[in-house]
Amino acid sequence: MKVLIAGGAGYVGSTIASAYLDEDIEIVVLDNLVTGRREFAKGRTFYEGDIANRGLVTRILEEHPDIDVAILCAALINVSESYARPKDYYRNNVVKCLGFIDSLMASGCTRLIFSSSASIYRSSEMAAVDERAPLEPTSPYARSKTAFEWIVEDISHAGPLRVISFRFFNPIGADPQMRTGLQSSETSHALGAMIRAMTTETDFAIMGTDYATRDGTGIRDYVHVWDIARAHISAVQLFDSIVSVDNPYEAINLGTGRGTTVRELVHKFNKVSPLPIHTVNLARRDGDSAGAFSNFEKATRLLGWTPILSLEDGIRDSLRWAQMRRGILGD
Ligand SMILES: NC(=O)c1ccc[n+]([C@@H]2O[C@H](COP(=O)([O-])OP(=O)(O)OC[C@H]3O[C@@H](n4cnc5c(N)ncnc54)[C@H](O)[C@@H]3O)[C@@H](O)[C@H]2O)c1
């Protein structure tokens, strides 16, 4: 089996690539390195370029006619940046992605796994959200992901494209073998900010303490990136039984089913980390929401998937990667 991974030099895509290689599934990586890293594609079949480059995508599929499935991880993903540059986000995450689908379909590649996001859901801190829960994307980033889900769903109903949209909750951790991890130490996610606070010996800022959650801080569902990668193994193996001509589209949550507030994450972090962090309370950040956590029963039913790594594993692997990152990436 062979899989094309667009965005395969980024955080999630490169982890998925490692998981496939471990299973003897062949991979081809396409990435323009806008945020991805050449180091993450080293030793892997790699095409540098844009998903919107029709000639390139066509050439890849001519050179690898045995590609069975395409994974679309390529996207711009920074929520605050998306408020400042909405056009760029819609162009990249919608227009270029549509061009990519066109190129795939023109070359006869009709199996797609799309990386969607839990940020498309309405906040629901009281109950786990399943795939039928109301959508209410707030940021241009989240809206671009929602728009593309709708686009591929509509296209799949017109045939012959079949699509699995995986709605990732909050990926943390790194490849347990430390081949890849988060490429940037400047991430705005809570765990990245905690690691930065630890290494710079500064206070960790809790952004917003007046949400309607059990302790007033935002709630998230932190899922180990390796568990997300594992779901992609089952998805390619079971693809034809999950989506068919009669049922060409499925959206599937990938989360742990457990909500963790920022304060709870600080508490866990301080248990795992060699150096405890201290916190300071600040106002809410633009575009942030109280959050949500997943119901992942559908992933269990369709893929036999359950997360196996814990929140502690995710924090520990993020800390290990943060120590090794500079050595591997050199900056
Ligand atoms: N990391 C998260 O917190 C998170 C959460 C939910 C969903 N997702 C989704 O998962 C996917 C992967 O996210 P990530 O965290 O790995 O981000 P990332 O920035 O690490 O990876 C994205 C990759 O896509 C590449 N890329 C972007 N635009 C491209 C284009 N036009 N042509 C070719 N390559 C392009 C980048 O260079 C990068 O390597 C995204 O679709 C994102 O929306 C991520």
The ligand as an SDF file (V2000), in Angstrom:
LIG
                    3D

 44 48  0  0  0  0  0  0  0  0999 V2000
   -1.7740   20.9020   15.4170 N   0  0  0  0  0  0  0  0  0  0  0  0
   -3.0230   21.1050   15.8160 C   0  0  0  0  0  0  0  0  0  0  0  0
   -3.2460   21.6000   16.9300 O   0  0  0  0  0  0  0  0  0  0  0  0
   -4.1810   20.7030   14.9460 C   0  0  0  0  0  0  0  0  0  0  0  0
   -5.4370   20.5450   15.5320 C   0  0  0  0  0  0  0  0  0  0  0  0
   -6.5140   20.1910   14.7250 C   0  0  0  0  0  0  0  0  0  0  0  0
   -6.3320   19.9970   13.3530 C   0  0  0  0  0  0  0  0  0  0  0  0
   -5.0960   20.1700   12.8170 N   0  0  0  0  0  0  0  0  0  0  0  0
   -4.9470   20.0060   11.3650 C   0  0  0  0  0  0  0  0  0  0  0  0
   -3.9180   19.0680   11.1280 O   0  0  0  0  0  0  0  0  0  0  0  0
   -3.2260   19.4030    9.9380 C   0  0  0  0  0  0  0  0  0  0  0  0
   -1.7380   19.4000   10.2040 C   0  0  0  0  0  0  0  0  0  0  0  0
   -1.4630   20.3610   11.1980 O   0  0  0  0  0  0  0  0  0  0  0  0
   -0.0100   20.4810   11.8280 P   0  0  0  0  0  0  0  0  0  0  0  0
   -0.1740   20.7610   13.2780 O   0  0  0  0  0  0  0  0  0  0  0  0
    0.8210   19.3290   11.4200 O   0  0  0  0  0  0  0  0  0  0  0  0
    0.4880   21.8170   11.1110 O   0  0  0  0  0  0  0  0  0  0  0  0
    1.9240   22.1000   10.4630 P   0  0  0  0  0  0  0  0  0  0  0  0
    1.9670   23.5520   10.1740 O   0  0  0  0  0  0  0  0  0  0  0  0
    2.9720   21.5040   11.2960 O   0  0  0  0  0  0  0  0  0  0  0  0
    1.8250   21.2570    9.1290 O   0  0  0  0  0  0  0  0  0  0  0  0
    1.1950   21.7130    7.9570 C   0  0  0  0  0  0  0  0  0  0  0  0
    2.1160   21.3400    6.8200 C   0  0  0  0  0  0  0  0  0  0  0  0
    1.4860   21.6960    5.5990 O   0  0  0  0  0  0  0  0  0  0  0  0
    2.4370   22.3490    4.7670 C   0  0  0  0  0  0  0  0  0  0  0  0
    1.6610   23.2210    3.8650 N   0  0  0  0  0  0  0  0  0  0  0  0
    0.8320   24.2350    4.2120 C   0  0  0  0  0  0  0  0  0  0  0  0
    0.2830   24.7680    3.1010 N   0  0  0  0  0  0  0  0  0  0  0  0
    0.7660   24.0770    2.0440 C   0  0  0  0  0  0  0  0  0  0  0  0
    0.5720   24.1580    0.6440 C   0  0  0  0  0  0  0  0  0  0  0  0
   -0.2200   25.0940    0.0990 N   0  0  0  0  0  0  0  0  0  0  0  0
    1.2260   23.2750   -0.1620 N   0  0  0  0  0  0  0  0  0  0  0  0
    2.0450   22.3360    0.3710 C   0  0  0  0  0  0  0  0  0  0  0  0
    2.2810   22.2180    1.6920 N   0  0  0  0  0  0  0  0  0  0  0  0
    1.6460   23.0760    2.5270 C   0  0  0  0  0  0  0  0  0  0  0  0
    3.3500   23.0860    5.7310 C   0  0  0  0  0  0  0  0  0  0  0  0
    4.6180   23.3970    5.1900 O   0  0  0  0  0  0  0  0  0  0  0  0
    3.4400   22.0860    6.8750 C   0  0  0  0  0  0  0  0  0  0  0  0
    4.4840   21.1660    6.6790 O   0  0  0  0  0  0  0  0  0  0  0  0
   -3.7750   20.7600    9.4850 C   0  0  0  0  0  0  0  0  0  0  0  0
   -4.6640   20.5370    8.4270 O   0  0  0  0  0  0  0  0  0  0  0  0
   -4.5070   21.2860   10.6900 C   0  0  0  0  0  0  0  0  0  0  0  0
   -5.6030   22.0870   10.3210 O   0  0  0  0  0  0  0  0  0  0  0  0
   -4.0060   20.5040   13.5740 C   0  0  0  0  0  0  0  0  0  0  0  0
  1  2  1  0
  2  3  2  0
  2  4  1  0
  4  5  1  0
  4 44  2  0
  5  6  2  0
  6  7  1  0
  7  8  2  0
  8  9  1  0
  8 44  1  0
  9 10  1  0
  9 42  1  0
 10 11  1  0
 11 12  1  0
 11 40  1  0
 12 13  1  0
 13 14  1  0
 14 15  2  0
 14 16  1  0
 14 17  1  0
 17 18  1  0
 18 19  2  0
 18 20  1  0
 18 21  1  0
 21 22  1  0
 22 23  1  0
 23 24  1  0
 23 38  1  0
 24 25  1  0
 25 26  1  0
 25 36  1  0
 26 27  1  0
 26 35  1  0
 27 28  2  0
 28 29  1  0
 29 30  1  0
 29 35  2  0
 30 31  1  0
 30 32  2  0
 32 33  1  0
 33 34  2  0
 34 35  1  0
 36 37  1  0
 36 38  1  0
 38 39  1  0
 40 41  1  0
 40 42  1  0
 42 43  1  0
M  CHG  2   8   1  16  -1
M  END
$$$$
